[in-house]
Amino acid sequence: MASKPVAPRNPGAANISTWLQGVACGVLFIVATPTAVLGVLLLMPTLLSFVADREQGRAVTRAVVLFGFAGSCAPFVSLWHTAHGMEDVWLLITDIRTLAIAWSAQALGWLLAQILPFFIGLIGEAKIRMEIARLQKRRDALAEEWSSAD
């Protein structure tokens, strides 16, 4: 059965989506400037990954984003429990541990996104080779059984 043809993608929809994301970021910077500044500084590797990753689905960027959010939770909570001012942002950013944790988490996300497909492929190849060996052994046993039956 033939599959249905895929309708061509509307190029204007991507422009509207990008525009709406820009508006949302602008509103965030206006309403919650300290949170936005902290987010930009802590998630800088994510932004770089977004610009550099041109693959379909941006799997590497998604991994970097998830690990980046996980590594950045504590500074955001700390900011929100204080006066939520720019002074607090600078105190968090100048603490090298804060940047090290957030950026290291994003680096780990990138590394896993690069390495895991290779290892998953190796595991799949090993399973296939084991199955081939098992089937060849079974074929040889059947050939031996049939040749001795003559």
C-alpha positions as a printed Julia matrix, in Angstrom:
150×3 Matrix{Float64}:
  0.0     0.0    0.0
  1.42    3.35  -1.0
  1.83    5.97   1.67
  0.05    9.29   1.44
  2.1    12.08  -0.1
  3.45   14.53   2.42
  2.13   18.03   1.99
  4.86   20.61   1.36
  5.89   22.48   4.45
  4.71   26.04   4.79
  7.88   28.17   4.98
  5.88   31.05   6.51
  5.01   28.94   9.58
  8.67   28.73  10.61
  9.02   32.5   10.32
  5.95   33.05  12.51
  7.27   30.57  15.08
 10.64   32.29  15.16
  8.96   35.66  15.49
  6.78   34.46  18.39
  9.81   33.0   20.16
 11.56   36.35  19.77
  8.56   38.17  21.24
  8.45   35.71  24.17
 12.16   36.29  24.85
 11.65   40.05  24.67
  8.79   39.87  27.16
 10.94   37.7   29.46
 13.75   40.26  29.35
 11.32   43.07  30.17
  9.36   41.32  32.92
 12.1    39.25  34.56
 15.44   40.75  33.56
 17.54   39.02  36.26
 16.14   35.6   35.36
 16.69   36.23  31.65
 20.27   37.42  32.14
 21.07   34.44  34.37
 19.5    32.12  31.81
 21.51   33.54  28.93
 24.77   33.36  30.86
 24.22   29.87  32.26
 22.83   28.43  29.04
 25.41   29.96  26.69
 26.64   26.53  25.49
 23.03   25.66  24.65
 22.74   28.76  22.52
 25.99   27.89  20.75
 24.76   24.34  20.19
 21.5    25.68  18.75
 23.4    27.82  16.26
 25.87   25.07  15.31
 23.49   22.07  15.13
 21.94   21.9   11.66
 20.78   18.26  11.73
 17.14   17.34  11.35
 15.5    17.27  14.78
 18.52   18.86  16.5
 19.11   15.84  18.74
 22.4    17.18  20.08
 20.84   20.52  20.97
 17.95   18.78  22.74
 20.41   16.81  24.87
 22.41   19.95  25.66
 19.22   21.84  26.6
 18.0    19.1   28.94
 21.34   18.75  30.69
 21.69   22.53  30.78
 18.35   22.97  32.53
 19.27   20.26  35.01
 22.61   21.92  35.75
 21.04   25.37  36.04
 18.14   24.61  38.41
 19.97   25.43  41.64
 21.13   28.94  40.58
 17.63   29.81  39.36
 16.05   28.65  42.63
 18.67   30.58  44.55
 17.92   33.71  42.53
 14.17   33.37  43.02
 14.53   32.92  46.79
 16.56   36.13  47.12
 15.56   39.67  46.18
 15.62   38.72  42.46
 17.93   41.59  41.56
 20.84   42.04  39.2
 23.24   42.08  42.17
 22.18   38.52  42.95
 22.77   37.51  39.33
 26.31   38.88  39.42
 26.98   37.08  42.72
 25.81   33.8   41.17
 27.73   34.27  37.94
 30.99   35.26  39.62
 30.87   32.03  41.65
 32.95   29.73  39.45
 31.16   26.64  40.77
 27.85   27.89  39.38
 29.21   28.28  35.87
 31.26   25.11  36.12
 28.26   22.98  37.07
 25.93   24.49  34.46
 28.44   24.41  31.6
 29.81   20.98  32.57
 26.3    19.55  32.55
 25.79   20.91  29.04
 29.15   19.53  27.94
 28.11   16.14  29.3
 24.86   16.35  27.33
 26.82   17.12  24.16
 29.3    14.32  24.83
 26.58   11.75  25.44
 24.72   12.83  22.31
 27.92   12.33  20.3
 29.12    9.06  21.88
 25.95    7.1   22.65
 24.93    6.46  19.02
 28.36    4.93  18.4
 28.1     2.59  21.39
 24.5     1.68  20.63
 25.63    0.78  17.11
 28.42   -1.39  18.53
 25.97   -3.2   20.79
 23.57   -3.74  17.89
 26.39   -5.05  15.71
 27.55   -7.43  18.46
 24.0    -8.77  18.84
 23.76   -9.33  15.1
 27.1   -11.15  15.02
 26.03  -13.37  17.91
 22.77  -14.19  16.12
 24.67  -14.99  12.9
 27.01  -17.3   14.8
 24.06  -19.03  16.5
 22.25  -19.52  13.18
 25.41  -20.82  11.47
 25.92  -23.29  14.3
 22.3   -24.4   13.99
 22.67  -24.71  10.19
 25.82  -26.83  10.59
 24.08  -29.06  13.13
 21.12  -29.56  10.77
 23.45  -30.25   7.81
 25.3   -32.83   9.9
 22.04  -34.44  11.02
 20.67  -34.6    7.47
 23.91  -35.94   5.98
 24.09  -38.72   8.6
 20.47  -39.69   7.9
 21.39  -40.79   4.34
